[in-house]
Amino acid sequence: MEFRGQKVNLIEATQVKEGVVCDVYEFANDNTKDLGIVKVSKGFKTPLQKVLGGEKTIEIFEARVGQLKVIGADKKERIYNFPGQQSEVEVQVGEIMEWEAI
């Protein structure tokens, strides 16, 4: 992955809502990208999140069991179950996503 091994600095940890915490990081010496690590407790979901801009948004599943729902500009839903055959999904500008811990 493009960011593995690069030094990051924690900016803040925020409780987004019950069962959802987001740690926001900046890359040392590289302001062209950012990193958020979202931890979702079993039985909880993230709020719906729309990708507003940027060149590339990659959602990466790291641990346990979860599901990523992506709603495309055409309103069609794509569901990704984790663990599965892939561990990362690229989400396009204008798409809406939601993580759920199962």
C-alpha positions in Angstrom: 0.0 0.0 0.0 1.1 3.5 -0.8 1.3 4.6 2.9 2.6 1.6 4.7 5.9 2.4 6.5 5.4 6.1 6.4 5.5 8.1 9.7 2.2 9.5 10.8 1.3 11.8 13.7 -2.0 11.6 15.6 -4.0 14.8 15.3 -7.0 13.8 17.3 -9.2 10.9 18.5 -12.9 11.6 18.3 -16.0 9.7 19.5 -18.2 10.1 16.4 -21.2 8.5 18.0 -21.9 5.6 20.4 -19.8 2.6 19.2 -17.7 4.6 16.7 -14.3 6.2 17.3 -12.1 7.9 14.7 -8.4 8.5 15.1 -7.2 11.2 12.6 -3.6 11.2 11.5 -1.4 13.4 9.3 1.5 12.0 7.3 4.9 13.5 8.4 6.4 15.6 5.6 3.5 14.8 3.2 0.3 17.0 3.3 -1.0 15.4 0.1 -2.9 12.7 2.0 -4.5 11.9 5.3 -5.4 8.8 7.3 -8.4 8.1 9.5 -8.7 4.9 11.5 -12.3 4.2 12.4 -13.0 1.7 15.1 -16.6 0.4 15.1 -17.8 -1.7 18.1 -19.8 -4.9 17.4 -23.4 -4.1 16.5 -22.8 -0.5 15.6 -22.5 1.4 12.3 -20.7 4.6 11.2 -22.8 7.5 10.0 -23.4 7.6 6.3 -20.3 9.4 4.8 -20.2 11.0 1.4 -16.8 11.3 -0.3 -16.7 15.0 -1.2 -13.3 15.3 -2.9 -9.8 14.1 -3.3 -8.0 12.0 -5.8 -8.4 8.6 -4.2 -10.3 7.2 -1.2 -9.4 3.7 -0.1 -11.3 1.9 2.6 -9.2 -0.8 4.2 -10.6 -3.5 6.5 -8.1 -4.6 9.2 -9.7 -6.8 11.8 -12.7 -8.9 13.0 -15.9 -9.1 11.0 -17.6 -6.3 9.2 -19.4 -5.0 6.2 -18.9 -1.9 4.0 -21.9 -0.5 2.1 -21.2 1.8 -0.7 -24.0 3.7 -2.5 -23.0 4.8 -6.0 -24.0 8.0 -7.8 -26.6 5.7 -9.6 -28.1 4.9 -6.1 -27.1 1.2 -6.5 -25.7 -0.4 -3.3 -22.5 -2.4 -3.3 -22.0 -4.6 -0.2 -18.5 -5.8 0.8 -18.2 -8.4 3.6 -15.0 -8.8 5.6 -13.0 -10.9 5.9 -13.4 -11.8 2.3 -11.6 -12.1 -0.9 -10.4 -8.5 -0.7 -9.4 -6.2 2.1 -9.6 -2.8 0.4 -12.2 -1.0 -1.6 -11.8 2.2 -3.6 -14.7 4.7 -3.1 -15.3 7.4 -5.7 -16.1 11.1 -5.2 -19.8 11.4 -4.8 -20.3 7.9 -3.4 -21.7 7.3 0.1 -20.3 4.7 2.5 -21.1 3.1 5.8 -19.2 0.6 7.9 -20.9 -1.9 10.2 -19.2 -4.2 12.8 -20.9 -7.6 12.9 
